[in-house]
């Protein structure tokens, strides 16, 4: 009969999978946009720029035009003198992350081009920003 020796050193507990709070909150936002603003829901889209990737995949995507700092959500509806709305989405505090230098620079570049580019922390903040944006008069091109 085999005897099992107790471990001399503590056994490691399996690490819990990290919770993608930002992703969950953004998905919640998209569901609410679909319910409240169906026309906007048809146009708003997520830019899958973030996340960890294998180096070969990252290099391939970079060659195809992926750029650091591009905001998470784009609403290509012209309102209030802007050509569209870009949202850098962060989870609500205390789970939010800082805006990176590349994100800050890209937001500034978008503002310089006539887009409204903002940082929202959580789905409530983002929903309020989208609501306020959509209440503005439609931007018309000069003839």
N, CA, C and O atoms as a GROMACS GRO file, in nm:
protein
  572
    1UNK      N    1   0.083  -0.116   0.000
    1UNK     CA    2   0.000   0.000   0.000
    1UNK      C    3   0.088   0.124   0.000
    1UNK      O    4   0.188   0.132   0.072
    2UNK      N    5   0.048   0.222  -0.086
    2UNK     CA    6   0.125   0.346  -0.098
    2UNK      C    7   0.084   0.444   0.010
    2UNK      O    8  -0.034   0.458   0.043
    3UNK      N    9   0.181   0.511   0.064
    3UNK     CA   10   0.149   0.617   0.157
    3UNK      C   11   0.175   0.751   0.088
    3UNK      O   12   0.273   0.768   0.016
    4UNK      N   13   0.087   0.842   0.112
    4UNK     CA   14   0.100   0.974   0.052
    4UNK      C   15   0.162   1.066   0.155
    4UNK      O   16   0.110   1.082   0.266
    5UNK      N   17   0.274   1.126   0.116
    5UNK     CA   18   0.340   1.218   0.206
    5UNK      C   19   0.275   1.355   0.194
    5UNK      O   20   0.244   1.399   0.083
    6UNK      N   21   0.253   1.422   0.304
    6UNK     CA   22   0.199   1.558   0.296
    6UNK      C   23   0.303   1.652   0.235
    6UNK      O   24   0.423   1.633   0.253
    7UNK      N   25   0.256   1.750   0.164
    7UNK     CA   26   0.346   1.846   0.100
    7UNK      C   27   0.418   1.926   0.207
    7UNK      O   28   0.357   1.973   0.303
    8UNK      N   29   0.549   1.940   0.189
    8UNK     CA   30   0.626   2.018   0.285
    8UNK      C   31   0.597   2.168   0.268
    8UNK      O   32   0.596   2.244   0.364
    9UNK      N   33   0.576   2.205   0.147
    9UNK     CA   34   0.548   2.346   0.117
    9UNK      C   35   0.401   2.356   0.079
    9UNK      O   36   0.346   2.264   0.020
   10UNK      N   37   0.340   2.466   0.113
   10UNK     CA   38   0.197   2.484   0.085
   10UNK      C   39   0.166   2.466  -0.064
   10UNK      O   40   0.244   2.508  -0.149
   11UNK      N   41   0.056   2.405  -0.092
   11UNK     CA   42   0.016   2.391  -0.231
   11UNK      C   43  -0.045   2.522  -0.278
   11UNK      O   44  -0.114   2.591  -0.204
   12UNK      N   45  -0.018   2.554  -0.401
   12UNK     CA   46  -0.070   2.678  -0.456
   12UNK      C   47  -0.216   2.662  -0.493
   12UNK      O   48  -0.257   2.564  -0.556
   13UNK      N   49  -0.293   2.758  -0.452
   13UNK     CA   50  -0.433   2.760  -0.492
   13UNK      C   51  -0.438   2.811  -0.635
   13UNK      O   52  -0.362   2.900  -0.673
   14UNK      N   53  -0.528   2.755  -0.715
   14UNK     CA   54  -0.538   2.806  -0.852
   14UNK      C   55  -0.579   2.953  -0.851
   14UNK      O   56  -0.665   2.995  -0.773
   15UNK      N   57  -0.517   3.029  -0.937
   15UNK     CA   58  -0.544   3.171  -0.944
   15UNK      C   59  -0.679   3.194  -1.012
   15UNK      O   60  -0.709   3.133  -1.115
   16UNK      N   61  -0.758   3.280  -0.955
   16UNK     CA   62  -0.888   3.312  -1.015
   16UNK      C   63  -0.867   3.387  -1.146
   16UNK      O   64  -0.776   3.469  -1.158
   17UNK      N   65  -0.952   3.357  -1.243
   17UNK     CA   66  -0.942   3.427  -1.371
   17UNK      C   67  -0.976   3.573  -1.350
   17UNK      O   68  -1.070   3.605  -1.277
   18UNK      N   69  -0.900   3.663  -1.414
   18UNK     CA   70  -0.931   3.805  -1.396
   18UNK      C   71  -1.067   3.839  -1.457
   18UNK      O   72  -1.107   3.784  -1.560
   19UNK      N   73  -1.136   3.929  -1.391
   19UNK     CA   74  -1.267   3.972  -1.439
   19UNK      C   75  -1.247   4.090  -1.533
   19UNK      O   76  -1.184   4.189  -1.496
   20UNK      N   77  -1.300   4.080  -1.652
   20UNK     CA   78  -1.291   4.189  -1.750
   20UNK      C   79  -1.405   4.287  -1.724
   20UNK      O   80  -1.505   4.291  -1.795
   21UNK      N   81  -1.387   4.366  -1.620
   21UNK     CA   82  -1.493   4.460  -1.580
   21UNK      C   83  -1.523   4.560  -1.691
   21UNK      O   84  -1.639   4.591  -1.718
   22UNK      N   85  -1.418   4.609  -1.755
   22UNK     CA   86  -1.439   4.706  -1.863
   22UNK      C   87  -1.521   4.644  -1.975
   22UNK      O   88  -1.614   4.708  -2.026
   23UNK      N   89  -1.489   4.522  -2.014
   23UNK     CA   90  -1.563   4.454  -2.119
   23UNK      C   91  -1.709   4.428  -2.082
   23UNK      O   92  -1.799   4.445  -2.164
   24UNK      N   93  -1.731   4.388  -1.958
   24UNK     CA   94  -1.868   4.363  -1.912
   24UNK      C   95  -1.950   4.492  -1.910
   24UNK      O   96  -2.066   4.494  -1.951
   25UNK      N   97  -1.888   4.600  -1.862
   25UNK     CA   98  -1.959   4.728  -1.858
   25UNK      C   99  -1.986   4.781  -1.998
   25UNK      O  100  -2.092   4.838  -2.024
   26UNK      N  101  -1.891   4.763  -2.088
   26UNK     CA  102  -1.910   4.810  -2.226
   26UNK      C  103  -2.021   4.730  -2.295
   26UNK      O  104  -2.099   4.787  -2.372
   27UNK      N  105  -2.028   4.601  -2.269
   27UNK     CA  106  -2.136   4.520  -2.326
   27UNK      C  107  -2.271   4.565  -2.273
   27UNK      O  108  -2.370   4.568  -2.347
   28UNK      N  109  -2.275   4.601  -2.144
   28UNK     CA  110  -2.398   4.654  -2.085
   28UNK      C  111  -2.439   4.784  -2.154
   28UNK      O  112  -2.556   4.806  -2.183
   29UNK      N  113  -2.341   4.869  -2.178
   29UNK     CA  114  -2.367   4.995  -2.248
   29UNK      C  115  -2.426   4.969  -2.386
   29UNK      O  116  -2.522   5.034  -2.426
   30UNK      N  117  -2.370   4.875  -2.459
   30UNK     CA  118  -2.417   4.847  -2.595
   30UNK      C  119  -2.561   4.796  -2.594
   30UNK      O  120  -2.640   4.828  -2.683
   31UNK      N  121  -2.597   4.717  -2.492
   31UNK     CA  122  -2.735   4.669  -2.480
   31UNK      C  123  -2.830   4.787  -2.455
   31UNK      O  124  -2.939   4.794  -2.512
   32UNK      N  125  -2.787   4.879  -2.370
   32UNK     CA  126  -2.872   4.994  -2.340
   32UNK      C  127  -2.885   5.087  -2.460
   32UNK      O  128  -2.994   5.140  -2.485
   33UNK      N  129  -2.778   5.107  -2.534
   33UNK     CA  130  -2.785   5.189  -2.655
   33UNK      C  131  -2.885   5.126  -2.752
   33UNK      O  132  -2.965   5.197  -2.813
   34UNK      N  133  -2.881   4.995  -2.767
   34UNK     CA  134  -2.974   4.926  -2.857
   34UNK      C  135  -3.119   4.949  -2.817
   34UNK      O  136  -3.206   4.964  -2.902
   35UNK      N  137  -3.145   4.951  -2.687
   35UNK     CA  138  -3.281   4.972  -2.639
   35UNK      C  139  -3.327   5.117  -2.653
   35UNK      O  140  -3.441   5.142  -2.693
   36UNK      N  141  -3.241   5.210  -2.620
   36UNK     CA  142  -3.280   5.351  -2.617
   36UNK      C  143  -3.265   5.424  -2.751
   36UNK      O  144  -3.345   5.510  -2.785
   37UNK      N  145  -3.160   5.387  -2.826
   37UNK     CA  146  -3.128   5.460  -2.949
   37UNK      C  147  -3.099   5.361  -3.062
   37UNK      O  148  -2.983   5.342  -3.099
   38UNK      N  149  -3.203   5.298  -3.118
   38UNK     CA  150  -3.181   5.195  -3.222
   38UNK      C  151  -3.103   5.247  -3.342
   38UNK      O  152  -3.022   5.173  -3.399
   39UNK      N  153  -3.126   5.371  -3.384
   39UNK     CA  154  -3.053   5.425  -3.500
   39UNK      C  155  -2.904   5.435  -3.469
   39UNK      O  156  -2.820   5.405  -3.554
   40UNK      N  157  -2.871   5.478  -3.348
   40UNK     CA  158  -2.730   5.487  -3.308
   40UNK      C  159  -2.670   5.347  -3.292
   40UNK      O  160  -2.553   5.325  -3.325
   41UNK      N  161  -2.750   5.253  -3.242
   41UNK     CA  162  -2.702   5.116  -3.222
   41UNK      C  163  -2.661   5.052  -3.355
   41UNK      O  164  -2.572   4.967  -3.358
   42UNK      N  165  -2.726   5.092  -3.464
   42UNK     CA  166  -2.691   5.036  -3.596
   42UNK      C  167  -2.555   5.085  -3.642
   42UNK      O  168  -2.490   5.020  -3.725
   43UNK      N  169  -2.510   5.198  -3.590
   43UNK     CA  170  -2.385   5.258  -3.638
   43UNK      C  171  -2.269   5.249  -3.540
   43UNK      O  172  -2.154   5.240  -3.583
   44UNK      N  173  -2.295   5.250  -3.410
   44UNK     CA  174  -2.186   5.249  -3.313
   44UNK      C  175  -2.110   5.117  -3.322
   44UNK      O  176  -2.170   5.011  -3.340
   45UNK      N  177  -1.978   5.125  -3.309
   45UNK     CA  178  -1.899   5.003  -3.313
   45UNK      C  179  -1.778   5.013  -3.222
   45UNK      O  180  -1.732   5.121  -3.186
   46UNK      N  181  -1.728   4.896  -3.185
   46UNK     CA  182  -1.612   4.882  -3.097
   46UNK      C  183  -1.488   4.858  -3.182
   46UNK      O  184  -1.491   4.782  -3.278
   47UNK      N  185  -1.379   4.925  -3.146
   47UNK     CA  186  -1.250   4.905  -3.212
   47UNK      C  187  -1.170   4.807  -3.125
   47UNK      O  188  -1.124   4.845  -3.018
   48UNK      N  189  -1.153   4.683  -3.170
   48UNK     CA  190  -1.084   4.583  -3.087
   48UNK      C  191  -0.932   4.600  -3.091
   48UNK      O  192  -0.860   4.516  -3.145
   49UNK      N  193  -0.886   4.709  -3.034
   49UNK     CA  194  -0.745   4.743  -3.039
   49UNK      C  195  -0.664   4.687  -2.923
   49UNK      O  196  -0.544   4.662  -2.938
   50UNK      N  197  -0.727   4.667  -2.810
   50UNK     CA  198  -0.653   4.629  -2.689
   50UNK      C  199  -0.636   4.480  -2.675
   50UNK      O  200  -0.659   4.403  -2.768
   51UNK      N  201  -0.595   4.442  -2.559
   51UNK     CA  202  -0.579   4.300  -2.529
   51UNK      C  203  -0.438   4.251  -2.556
   51UNK      O  204  -0.360   4.315  -2.626
   52UNK      N  205  -0.409   4.136  -2.499
   52UNK     CA  206  -0.276   4.077  -2.516
   52UNK      C  207  -0.283   3.977  -2.630
   52UNK      O  208  -0.374   3.895  -2.640
   53UNK      N  209  -0.184   3.987  -2.717
   53UNK     CA  210  -0.180   3.898  -2.833
   53UNK      C  211  -0.040   3.838  -2.847
   53UNK      O  212   0.058   3.892  -2.796
   54UNK      N  213  -0.034   3.728  -2.916
   54UNK     CA  214   0.094   3.668  -2.952
   54UNK      C  215   0.167   3.768  -3.042
   54UNK      O  216   0.104   3.836  -3.122
   55UNK      N  217   0.299   3.776  -3.028
   55UNK     CA  218   0.377   3.876  -3.104
   55UNK      C  219   0.352   3.870  -3.254
   55UNK      O  220   0.343   3.974  -3.319
   56UNK      N  221   0.340   3.752  -3.310
   56UNK     CA  222   0.318   3.738  -3.455
   56UNK      C  223   0.184   3.799  -3.495
   56UNK      O  224   0.175   3.866  -3.598
   57UNK      N  225   0.082   3.776  -3.416
   57UNK     CA  226  -0.051   3.831  -3.445
   57UNK      C  227  -0.048   3.983  -3.429
   57UNK      O  228  -0.104   4.056  -3.512
   58UNK      N  229   0.017   4.031  -3.324
   58UNK     CA  230   0.028   4.176  -3.302
   58UNK      C  231   0.100   4.243  -3.419
   58UNK      O  232   0.058   4.350  -3.463
   59UNK      N  233   0.206   4.182  -3.469
   59UNK     CA  234   0.281   4.238  -3.582
   59UNK      C  235   0.194   4.240  -3.708
   59UNK      O  236   0.196   4.337  -3.784
   60UNK      N  237   0.118   4.134  -3.730
   60UNK     CA  238   0.029   4.126  -3.846
   60UNK      C  239  -0.077   4.236  -3.838
   60UNK      O  240  -0.104   4.303  -3.938
   61UNK      N  241  -0.138   4.253  -3.722
   61UNK     CA  242  -0.241   4.356  -3.706
   61UNK      C  243  -0.183   4.496  -3.722
   61UNK      O  244  -0.246   4.583  -3.781
   62UNK      N  245  -0.064   4.517  -3.669
   62UNK     CA  246   0.000   4.648  -3.684
   62UNK      C  247   0.026   4.678  -3.832
   62UNK      O  248   0.006   4.790  -3.877
   63UNK      N  249   0.070   4.578  -3.906
   63UNK     CA  250   0.092   4.595  -4.050
   63UNK      C  251  -0.038   4.626  -4.124
   63UNK      O  252  -0.037   4.692  -4.228
   64UNK      N  253  -0.150   4.578  -4.069
   64UNK     CA  254  -0.280   4.601  -4.130
   64UNK      C  255  -0.343   4.734  -4.088
   64UNK      O  256  -0.450   4.770  -4.136
   65UNK      N  257  -0.276   4.808  -3.997
   65UNK     CA  258  -0.323   4.940  -3.962
   65UNK      C  259  -0.369   4.961  -3.819
   65UNK      O  260  -0.417   5.069  -3.786
   66UNK      N  261  -0.356   4.861  -3.734
   66UNK     CA  262  -0.393   4.880  -3.593
   66UNK      C  263  -0.298   4.982  -3.533
   66UNK      O  264  -0.177   4.976  -3.552
   67UNK      N  265  -0.355   5.077  -3.461
   67UNK     CA  266  -0.276   5.183  -3.399
   67UNK      C  267  -0.304   5.190  -3.250
   67UNK      O  268  -0.418   5.173  -3.206
   68UNK      N  269  -0.200   5.215  -3.173
   68UNK     CA  270  -0.215   5.231  -3.029
   68UNK      C  271  -0.292   5.358  -3.000
   68UNK      O  272  -0.272   5.460  -3.066
   69UNK      N  273  -0.378   5.352  -2.900
   69UNK     CA  274  -0.446   5.472  -2.853
   69UNK      C  275  -0.581   5.501  -2.914
   69UNK      O  276  -0.650   5.592  -2.869
   70UNK      N  277  -0.621   5.426  -3.018
   70UNK     CA  278  -0.751   5.452  -3.080
   70UNK      C  279  -0.861   5.423  -2.978
   70UNK      O  280  -0.860   5.317  -2.915
   71UNK      N  281  -0.956   5.516  -2.960
   71UNK     CA  282  -1.062   5.493  -2.861
   71UNK      C  283  -1.144   5.367  -2.890
   71UNK      O  284  -1.148   5.318  -3.003
   72UNK      N  285  -1.210   5.318  -2.786
   72UNK     CA  286  -1.282   5.192  -2.790
   72UNK      C  287  -1.408   5.193  -2.876
   72UNK      O  288  -1.437   5.096  -2.946
   73UNK      N  289  -1.483   5.303  -2.870
   73UNK     CA  290  -1.612   5.309  -2.939
   73UNK      C  291  -1.617   5.426  -3.036
   73UNK      O  292  -1.563   5.533  -3.010
   74UNK      N  293  -1.683   5.403  -3.149
   74UNK     CA  294  -1.700   5.506  -3.250
   74UNK      C  295  -1.848   5.514  -3.286
   74UNK      O  296  -1.910   5.413  -3.318
   75UNK      N  297  -1.902   5.635  -3.280
   75UNK     CA  298  -2.039   5.660  -3.323
   75UNK      C  299  -2.032   5.758  -3.440
   75UNK      O  300  -2.018   5.879  -3.420
   76UNK      N  301  -2.042   5.707  -3.563
   76UNK     CA  302  -2.028   5.793  -3.681
   76UNK      C  303  -2.158   5.866  -3.717
   76UNK      O  304  -2.212   5.851  -3.827
   77UNK      N  305  -2.206   5.943  -3.622
   77UNK     CA  306  -2.323   6.028  -3.644
   77UNK      C  307  -2.279   6.171  -3.613
   77UNK      O  308  -2.233   6.199  -3.503
   78UNK      N  309  -2.293   6.260  -3.710
   78UNK     CA  310  -2.248   6.398  -3.694
   78UNK      C  311  -2.350   6.479  -3.614
   78UNK      O  312  -2.467   6.486  -3.651
   79UNK      N  313  -2.304   6.539  -3.504
   79UNK     CA  314  -2.391   6.617  -3.417
   79UNK      C  315  -2.313   6.735  -3.359
   79UNK      O  316  -2.193   6.726  -3.336
   80UNK      N  317  -2.385   6.844  -3.334
   80UNK     CA  318  -2.328   6.957  -3.262
   80UNK      C  319  -2.203   7.017  -3.321
   80UNK      O  320  -2.118   7.067  -3.248
   81UNK      N  321  -2.190   7.012  -3.452
   81UNK     CA  322  -2.071   7.066  -3.517
   81UNK      C  323  -1.955   6.968  -3.526
   81UNK      O  324  -1.849   7.002  -3.579
   82UNK      N  325  -1.973   6.848  -3.474
   82UNK     CA  326  -1.869   6.744  -3.479
   82UNK      C  327  -1.903   6.644  -3.590
   82UNK      O  328  -2.018   6.632  -3.631
   83UNK      N  329  -1.802   6.575  -3.636
   83UNK     CA  330  -1.820   6.475  -3.742
   83UNK      C  331  -1.856   6.338  -3.687
   83UNK      O  332  -1.901   6.252  -3.763
   84UNK      N  333  -1.838   6.316  -3.559
   84UNK     CA  334  -1.868   6.188  -3.497
   84UNK      C  335  -1.818   6.189  -3.354
   84UNK      O  336  -1.750   6.282  -3.311
   85UNK      N  337  -1.851   6.083  -3.280
   85UNK     CA  338  -1.815   6.071  -3.140
   85UNK      C  339  -1.724   5.950  -3.120
   85UNK      O  340  -1.755   5.840  -3.165
   86UNK      N  341  -1.612   5.972  -3.053
   86UNK     CA  342  -1.521   5.865  -3.013
   86UNK      C  343  -1.521   5.859  -2.860
   86UNK      O  344  -1.510   5.962  -2.793
   87UNK      N  345  -1.533   5.738  -2.807
   87UNK     CA  346  -1.532   5.720  -2.661
   87UNK      C  347  -1.421   5.624  -2.622
   87UNK      O  348  -1.418   5.509  -2.667
   88UNK      N  349  -1.331   5.672  -2.538
   88UNK     CA  350  -1.235   5.584  -2.472
   88UNK      C  351  -1.305   5.535  -2.347
   88UNK      O  352  -1.327   5.612  -2.254
   89UNK      N  353  -1.341   5.407  -2.345
   89UNK     CA  354  -1.422   5.351  -2.238
   89UNK      C  355  -1.334   5.289  -2.131
   89UNK      O  356  -1.248   5.205  -2.159
   90UNK      N  357  -1.356   5.331  -2.007
   90UNK     CA  358  -1.287   5.274  -1.892
   90UNK      C  359  -1.394   5.220  -1.797
   90UNK      O  360  -1.506   5.270  -1.793
   91UNK      N  361  -1.358   5.118  -1.720
   91UNK     CA  362  -1.449   5.068  -1.619
   91UNK      C  363  -1.474   5.178  -1.516
   91UNK      O  364  -1.394   5.270  -1.502
   92UNK      N  365  -1.587   5.167  -1.446
   92UNK     CA  366  -1.616   5.269  -1.346
   92UNK      C  367  -1.521   5.252  -1.227
   92UNK      O  368  -1.477   5.141  -1.198
   93UNK      N  369  -1.490   5.362  -1.160
   93UNK     CA  370  -1.404   5.353  -1.042
   93UNK      C  371  -1.466   5.261  -0.938
   93UNK      O  372  -1.588   5.258  -0.926
   94UNK      N  373  -1.389   5.187  -0.864
   94UNK     CA  374  -1.244   5.194  -0.850
   94UNK      C  375  -1.170   5.099  -0.945
   94UNK      O  376  -1.051   5.074  -0.926
   95UNK      N  377  -1.237   5.046  -1.045
   95UNK     CA  378  -1.176   4.948  -1.135
   95UNK      C  379  -1.126   5.012  -1.265
   95UNK      O  380  -1.083   4.940  -1.356
   96UNK      N  381  -1.130   5.144  -1.274
   96UNK     CA  382  -1.088   5.211  -1.395
   96UNK      C  383  -0.936   5.214  -1.406
   96UNK      O  384  -0.864   5.204  -1.306
   97UNK      N  385  -0.890   5.228  -1.527
   97UNK     CA  386  -0.747   5.239  -1.554
   97UNK      C  387  -0.717   5.382  -1.599
   97UNK      O  388  -0.807   5.456  -1.640
   98UNK      N  389  -0.593   5.417  -1.590
   98UNK     CA  390  -0.551   5.550  -1.636
   98UNK      C  391  -0.556   5.556  -1.789
   98UNK      O  392  -0.544   5.454  -1.856
   99UNK      N  393  -0.573   5.675  -1.840
   99UNK     CA  394  -0.564   5.697  -1.985
   99UNK      C  395  -0.417   5.697  -2.020
   99UNK      O  396  -0.338   5.772  -1.961
  100UNK      N  397  -0.378   5.614  -2.116
  100UNK     CA  398  -0.238   5.603  -2.153
  100UNK      C  399  -0.195   5.725  -2.235
  100UNK      O  400  -0.280   5.794  -2.292
  101UNK      N  401  -0.066   5.750  -2.242
  101UNK     CA  402  -0.018   5.862  -2.326
  101UNK      C  403  -0.061   5.848  -2.472
  101UNK      O  404  -0.093   5.948  -2.537
  102UNK      N  405  -0.062   5.724  -2.526
  102UNK     CA  406  -0.103   5.706  -2.666
  102UNK      C  407  -0.252   5.733  -2.682
  102UNK      O  408  -0.294   5.787  -2.784
  103UNK      N  409  -0.334   5.697  -2.584
  103UNK     CA  410  -0.477   5.726  -2.589
  103UNK      C  411  -0.502   5.876  -2.581
  103UNK      O  412  -0.582   5.930  -2.657
  104UNK      N  413  -0.432   5.942  -2.490
  104UNK     CA  414  -0.446   6.086  -2.476
  104UNK      C  415  -0.407   6.158  -2.605
  104UNK      O  416  -0.476   6.250  -2.648
  105UNK      N  417  -0.297   6.116  -2.667
  105UNK     CA  418  -0.252   6.178  -2.792
  105UNK      C  419  -0.351   6.155  -2.905
  105UNK      O  420  -0.376   6.245  -2.985
  106UNK      N  421  -0.408   6.035  -2.911
  106UNK     CA  422  -0.504   6.006  -3.018
  106UNK      C  423  -0.633   6.086  -3.000
  106UNK      O  424  -0.690   6.135  -3.096
  107UNK      N  425  -0.677   6.098  -2.875
  107UNK     CA  426  -0.796   6.179  -2.846
  107UNK      C  427  -0.773   6.323  -2.890
  107UNK      O  428  -0.861   6.384  -2.951
  108UNK      N  429  -0.656   6.377  -2.859
  108UNK     CA  430  -0.625   6.514  -2.899
  108UNK      C  431  -0.624   6.527  -3.051
  108UNK      O  432  -0.675   6.626  -3.104
  109UNK      N  433  -0.567   6.430  -3.120
  109UNK     CA  434  -0.563   6.434  -3.267
  109UNK      C  435  -0.705   6.431  -3.326
  109UNK      O  436  -0.733   6.500  -3.424
  110UNK      N  437  -0.794   6.353  -3.266
  110UNK     CA  438  -0.933   6.348  -3.312
  110UNK      C  439  -1.003   6.481  -3.288
  110UNK      O  440  -1.076   6.529  -3.375
  111UNK      N  441  -0.980   6.542  -3.172
  111UNK     CA  442  -1.038   6.673  -3.143
  111UNK      C  443  -0.990   6.776  -3.246
  111UNK      O  444  -1.068   6.860  -3.291
  112UNK      N  445  -0.863   6.769  -3.282
  112UNK     CA  446  -0.807   6.861  -3.380
  112UNK      C  447  -0.870   6.845  -3.518
  112UNK      O  448  -0.868   6.938  -3.599
  113UNK      N  449  -0.928   6.727  -3.545
  113UNK     CA  450  -0.989   6.699  -3.675
  113UNK      C  451  -1.140   6.722  -3.675
  113UNK      O  452  -1.206   6.695  -3.775
  114UNK      N  453  -1.195   6.771  -3.566
  114UNK     CA  454  -1.337   6.804  -3.562
  114UNK      C  455  -1.429   6.698  -3.506
  114UNK      O  456  -1.551   6.708  -3.518
  115UNK      N  457  -1.371   6.594  -3.446
  115UNK     CA  458  -1.452   6.490  -3.382
  115UNK      C  459  -1.464   6.524  -3.233
  115UNK      O  460  -1.380   6.595  -3.178
  116UNK      N  461  -1.568   6.475  -3.170
  116UNK     CA  462  -1.577   6.482  -3.025
  116UNK      C  463  -1.517   6.352  -2.973
  116UNK      O  464  -1.567   6.244  -3.004
  117UNK      N  465  -1.411   6.361  -2.896
  117UNK     CA  466  -1.342   6.245  -2.842
  117UNK      C  467  -1.331   6.263  -2.692
  117UNK      O  468  -1.276   6.362  -2.645
  118UNK      N  469  -1.385   6.166  -2.618
  118UNK     CA  470  -1.395   6.179  -2.472
  118UNK      C  471  -1.358   6.049  -2.404
  118UNK      O  472  -1.352   5.943  -2.466
  119UNK      N  473  -1.332   6.059  -2.274
  119UNK     CA  474  -1.310   5.942  -2.189
  119UNK      C  475  -1.433   5.928  -2.101
  119UNK      O  476  -1.476   6.025  -2.038
  120UNK      N  477  -1.488   5.809  -2.095
  120UNK     CA  478  -1.602   5.781  -2.008
  120UNK      C  479  -1.564   5.670  -1.912
  120UNK      O  480  -1.497   5.574  -1.949
  121UNK      N  481  -1.607   5.685  -1.788
  121UNK     CA  482  -1.576   5.586  -1.685
  121UNK      C  483  -1.707   5.518  -1.641
  121UNK      O  484  -1.782   5.570  -1.559
  122UNK      N  485  -1.729   5.402  -1.700
  122UNK     CA  486  -1.848   5.324  -1.668
  122UNK      C  487  -1.960   5.347  -1.767
  122UNK      O  488  -1.961   5.446  -1.840
  123UNK      N  489  -2.055   5.254  -1.768
  123UNK     CA  490  -2.164   5.258  -1.866
  123UNK      C  491  -2.259   5.374  -1.841
  123UNK      O  492  -2.316   5.428  -1.937
  124UNK      N  493  -2.278   5.415  -1.716
  124UNK     CA  494  -2.369   5.527  -1.689
  124UNK      C  495  -2.311   5.656  -1.745
  124UNK      O  496  -2.382   5.734  -1.808
  125UNK      N  497  -2.183   5.678  -1.721
  125UNK     CA  498  -2.114   5.796  -1.773
  125UNK      C  499  -2.120   5.798  -1.927
  125UNK      O  500  -2.150   5.901  -1.987
  126UNK      N  501  -2.093   5.684  -1.988
  126UNK     CA  502  -2.094   5.675  -2.134
  126UNK      C  503  -2.235   5.694  -2.191
  126UNK      O  504  -2.252   5.759  -2.294
  127UNK      N  505  -2.335   5.637  -2.125
  127UNK     CA  506  -2.473   5.652  -2.172
  127UNK      C  507  -2.515   5.798  -2.168
  127UNK      O  508  -2.581   5.846  -2.260
  128UNK      N  509  -2.479   5.868  -2.062
  128UNK     CA  510  -2.511   6.010  -2.050
  128UNK      C  511  -2.440   6.091  -2.160
  128UNK      O  512  -2.500   6.182  -2.217
  129UNK      N  513  -2.316   6.057  -2.190
  129UNK     CA  514  -2.242   6.127  -2.295
  129UNK      C  515  -2.306   6.103  -2.432
  129UNK      O  516  -2.318   6.196  -2.512
  130UNK      N  517  -2.348   5.980  -2.459
  130UNK     CA  518  -2.413   5.948  -2.587
  130UNK      C  519  -2.547   6.021  -2.597
  130UNK      O  520  -2.580   6.077  -2.701
  131UNK      N  521  -2.623   6.019  -2.488
  131UNK     CA  522  -2.752   6.090  -2.487
  131UNK      C  523  -2.734   6.238  -2.516
  131UNK      O  524  -2.803   6.294  -2.601
  132UNK      N  525  -2.640   6.301  -2.446
  132UNK     CA  526  -2.615   6.444  -2.466
  132UNK      C  527  -2.568   6.473  -2.609
  132UNK      O  528  -2.606   6.574  -2.668
  133UNK      N  529  -2.487   6.386  -2.662
  133UNK     CA  530  -2.437   6.403  -2.799
  133UNK      C  531  -2.552   6.393  -2.900
  133UNK      O  532  -2.564   6.476  -2.990
  134UNK      N  533  -2.637   6.292  -2.884
  134UNK     CA  534  -2.746   6.272  -2.979
  134UNK      C  535  -2.853   6.380  -2.970
  134UNK      O  536  -2.928   6.400  -3.066
  135UNK      N  537  -2.862   6.450  -2.858
  135UNK     CA  538  -2.959   6.560  -2.844
  135UNK      C  539  -2.918   6.686  -2.921
  135UNK      O  540  -2.999   6.775  -2.945
  136UNK      N  541  -2.792   6.691  -2.959
  136UNK     CA  542  -2.744   6.808  -3.034
  136UNK      C  543  -2.796   6.803  -3.177
  136UNK      O  544  -2.825   6.695  -3.229
  137UNK      N  545  -2.809   6.920  -3.242
  137UNK     CA  546  -2.856   6.919  -3.381
  137UNK      C  547  -2.756   6.848  -3.473
  137UNK      O  548  -2.635   6.848  -3.450
  138UNK      N  549  -2.811   6.787  -3.576
  138UNK     CA  550  -2.727   6.716  -3.673
  138UNK      C  551  -2.634   6.814  -3.742
  138UNK      O  552  -2.675   6.924  -3.781
  139UNK      N  553  -2.508   6.775  -3.758
  139UNK     CA  554  -2.410   6.856  -3.829
  139UNK      C  555  -2.435   6.837  -3.979
  139UNK      O  556  -2.443   6.725  -4.028
  140UNK      N  557  -2.447   6.946  -4.048
  140UNK     CA  558  -2.469   6.943  -4.194
  140UNK      C  559  -2.345   6.993  -4.266
  140UNK      O  560  -2.278   7.086  -4.219
  141UNK      N  561  -2.314   6.932  -4.376
  141UNK     CA  562  -2.200   6.975  -4.458
  141UNK      C  563  -2.238   7.106  -4.528
  141UNK      O  564  -2.351   7.122  -4.574
  142UNK      N  565  -2.143   7.197  -4.536
  142UNK     CA  566  -2.167   7.322  -4.607
  142UNK      C  567  -2.170   7.296  -4.757
  142UNK      O  568  -2.089   7.220  -4.809
  143UNK      N  569  -2.265   7.359  -4.824
  143UNK     CA  570  -2.280   7.335  -4.968
  143UNK      C  571  -2.187   7.424  -5.048
  143UNK      O  572  -2.186   7.417  -5.171
   0.00000   0.00000   0.00000
